């Protein structure tokens, strides 16, 4: 297992690489190119500059997140073939710079949704929070999106790009005729085109589960449970068609037994499709109401030892990063992506892993 740490770049992240380098277990950072137009080929010079910056700090750059998929691909319309070709061209560029894994998602319109970006816990820390009853009150998703952008304090938020948010009304209209089955057909089309390129580039594609893992605003979600994920992994039967196992995204639905899902994939020969793990804990207050928490098992609804033990038992040897943490010790930063709590989480998870290994 290789421990990595999400980093948004010199201009978009308040955390310096030298601080990440000082987290004992962390070997590399997970990067993106903020501001890259969705559907366009990434800029080679910017990738080169990013790699040099990362490696000069003593870290590796083997994992990329948020090579975003254009809505035309999800809708199966418009310029989807052109956008798929651009996606393939981006993968070929990433290969040149040693990237081994790409985390992406197939969520319509909203890549992730929360009702509060700074919910205060009894200890004074703040976390990301989701209340379905609040989401159900939203009659204007455009305003909700604007409020989220405002509450993020101007931080870059992957999946909430300006081009998409500017055409929300249009997109909602286009998705009226897209149900879960149609979305799966469009997803399979994308996989059939892109997985051969991933094989050529030796880049593992790792789809991120829906967040939260149920339909919102009438938009279908299909990467949300064991059955649907297995269907996706078997749709194009290649070791390069894999999963980012996000314990928090899947775990926010109490019907998803995360350790059980891991062990099931081990039993049916799909354990090698878990290429990347986003490890975090969530506290489920009731169905549809949860908040994120410290990684420590007793702070949330999940036994992190049971999750790590299941990964170990099925032979997981991919990348793992501590996912969303609390904002603690008066740190100001991107919601969910402060330095301190994620650093604590990284060492907690690696302590469990070392104990299991020994």
Residue pairs with C-beta under 8 A, 6 or more apart in sequence:
1 311
1 316
1 317
1 318
1 319
1 320
1 353
2 27
2 28
2 62
2 318
2 319
2 320
3 25
3 26
3 27
3 319
3 320
3 321
3 322
3 346
3 349
3 350
4 26
4 27
4 28
4 29
4 30
4 60
4 62
4 63
4 319
4 320
4 321
5 20
5 23
5 26
5 28
5 29
5 30
5 321
5 322
5 342
5 346
6 29
6 30
6 65
6 321
6 323
6 337
6 342
7 13
7 15
7 17
7 20
7 29
7 30
7 31
7 54
8 31
8 32
8 34
8 156
8 334
8 337
9 31
9 32
9 33
9 34
9 50
10 53
11 34
12 34
12 155
12 156
13 334
13 337
14 332
14 333
14 334
15 333
15 338
15 339
17 29
17 53
17 54
17 57
17 59
18 57
19 339
20 26
20 29
20 57
20 59
20 339
21 57
21 58
21 59
23 343
23 346
23 347
24 347
24 350
25 346
25 347
25 350
26 59
26 346
27 59
27 60
28 54
28 59
28 60
28 61
28 62
28 63
29 54
29 59
29 60
29 61
30 63
30 64
30 65
30 103
30 319
30 321
31 50
31 54
31 61
31 63
31 64
31 65
32 64
32 65
32 66
32 67
32 158
33 42
33 43
33 46
33 47
33 50
34 156
35 156
36 42
36 43
36 46
37 161
37 163
38 68
38 69
38 70
38 71
38 161
38 163
38 164
39 68
39 70
39 72
39 79
39 82
39 83
39 86
40 86
41 86
41 89
41 90
41 93
42 67
42 90
42 93
42 94
44 93
44 96
47 93
47 94
47 96
47 97
48 97
50 61
51 61
51 97
51 98
54 60
54 61
55 61
60 98
61 97
61 98
61 99
62 98
62 99
62 100
62 101
62 319
63 99
63 100
63 101
63 102
63 103
63 276
63 319
63 321
64 94
64 99
64 101
64 102
64 103
65 102
65 103
65 104
65 158
66 103
66 104
66 158
66 159
67 87
67 90
67 91
67 94
67 102
67 104
68 104
68 111
68 158
68 159
68 161
69 83
69 87
69 104
69 105
69 106
69 190
70 79
70 80
70 83
71 108
71 109
71 164
71 171
71 174
72 78
72 79
72 80
72 83
73 80
73 83
73 84
73 87
73 186
73 190
74 106
74 108
74 178
74 183
74 186
74 187
75 174
75 175
75 178
75 186
76 178
76 182
76 185
76 186
76 189
77 174
80 186
80 189
80 190
84 190
84 193
84 194
87 194
88 193
88 194
88 197
91 102
91 194
91 197
91 198
91 201
91 203
92 197
92 200
92 201
94 102
94 201
94 203
95 201
95 202
95 203
99 203
100 202
100 203
100 204
101 203
101 204
101 206
101 275
101 276
101 318
101 319
102 198
102 203
102 204
102 205
102 206
103 206
103 207
103 208
103 244
103 276
104 205
104 206
104 207
104 208
105 111
105 159
105 207
105 208
105 209
105 210
105 211
105 223
106 183
106 187
106 190
106 207
106 222
106 223
107 159
107 210
107 211
107 219
107 221
107 223
108 171
108 175
108 178
108 183
108 219
108 220
108 221
109 164
109 168
109 171
109 172
109 175
109 217
109 219
110 141
110 145
110 159
110 160
110 216
110 217
110 219
111 158
111 159
111 160
111 211
112 159
112 211
112 249
113 130
113 135
113 211
113 212
113 216
114 128
114 129
114 130
114 148
115 129
115 130
115 131
115 134
115 135
116 128
116 129
116 130
116 131
116 134
117 128
117 129
117 148
117 151
117 152
117 335
117 336
118 126
118 127
118 151
118 327
118 335
119 126
119 127
119 128
119 129
119 291
120 126
121 127
121 291
121 293
121 326
125 294
125 326
125 327
125 328
125 341
126 326
126 327
126 335
127 291
127 292
127 293
127 324
127 326
127 327
127 336
128 291
128 292
128 324
128 335
128 336
129 290
129 291
129 292
130 212
130 252
130 288
130 289
130 290
130 291
131 288
131 289
132 287
132 288
132 289
133 288
133 289
135 216
135 217
138 144
138 217
141 168
141 172
141 217
142 165
142 168
142 169
145 160
145 165
145 168
146 165
148 157
148 160
149 157
149 160
149 165
151 335
152 334
152 335
153 332
155 333
155 334
155 335
156 334
157 334
164 171
172 217
172 218
172 219
175 218
175 219
175 220
176 218
178 186
178 220
179 220
180 220
180 221
180 222
183 220
183 222
184 222
184 231
184 232
184 235
187 222
187 232
187 235
188 235
188 236
191 232
191 235
191 236
191 241
192 236
194 205
195 205
195 236
195 238
195 240
195 241
198 204
198 205
198 238
198 240
198 241
199 238
199 240
203 240
204 239
204 240
204 242
204 275
204 276
204 318
205 240
205 241
205 242
205 275
206 242
206 243
206 244
206 275
206 276
207 223
207 229
207 232
207 242
207 243
207 244
208 223
208 244
208 246
208 249
208 278
209 223
209 224
209 229
209 243
209 244
209 245
209 246
209 249
209 250
210 221
210 222
210 223
210 224
210 249
211 246
211 248
211 249
211 252
212 249
212 252
212 253
212 290
213 221
213 223
213 224
213 225
213 249
213 250
213 252
213 253
213 256
214 221
214 224
214 253
214 288
215 221
222 228
222 232
223 229
223 232
224 250
224 253
225 250
225 253
225 255
225 256
226 256
226 260
226 261
226 264
229 243
229 261
230 265
230 268
230 270
232 241
233 241
233 242
233 243
233 270
233 273
235 241
239 272
239 273
241 273
242 272
242 273
242 274
242 275
242 276
243 273
243 274
243 275
243 276
244 275
244 276
244 277
244 278
245 258
245 261
245 262
245 274
245 276
245 277
245 278
245 311
246 277
246 278
246 280
246 323
247 258
247 277
247 278
247 279
247 280
247 281
247 302
247 304
247 307
247 323
248 278
248 280
248 281
248 282
248 292
248 323
248 324
249 278
250 256
250 258
250 261
251 258
251 281
251 282
251 284
251 301
251 302
252 282
252 284
252 290
253 287
254 284
254 287
254 301
258 302
258 307
258 310
259 303
259 306
259 307
259 309
259 310
260 310
262 271
262 274
262 307
262 310
262 311
262 314
262 316
263 310
263 313
263 314
265 271
265 273
265 274
265 314
266 310
266 313
266 314
266 315
271 314
271 315
271 316
272 315
274 311
274 314
274 316
274 318
275 318
275 319
276 318
276 319
276 320
276 321
277 311
277 316
277 318
277 319
277 320
277 321
278 321
278 323
279 295
279 304
279 307
279 308
279 320
279 321
279 322
279 323
279 345
279 349
280 292
280 295
280 322
280 323
280 324
280 325
280 345
281 292
281 293
281 294
281 295
281 296
281 297
281 299
281 300
281 301
281 302
281 304
282 290
282 291
282 292
282 293
282 300
282 301
282 302
283 290
283 291
283 292
283 293
283 299
283 300
283 301
284 290
284 301
285 291
290 301
292 300
292 324
292 325
292 326
292 336
293 299
293 300
293 326
294 300
294 325
294 326
294 341
294 344
294 345
295 304
295 322
295 325
295 341
295 344
295 345
295 348
295 349
296 304
296 348
297 303
297 304
297 305
304 348
304 349
304 352
305 352
308 349
308 352
308 353
308 356
309 352
309 356
312 353
312 356
312 357
320 349
321 346
322 342
322 343
322 345
322 346
322 349
323 336
323 342
323 345
324 336
324 337
324 342
325 336
325 337
325 338
325 340
325 341
325 342
325 344
325 345
326 338
326 341
327 333
327 335
327 338
327 341
328 338
328 340
328 341
329 340
331 338
331 339
331 340
333 339
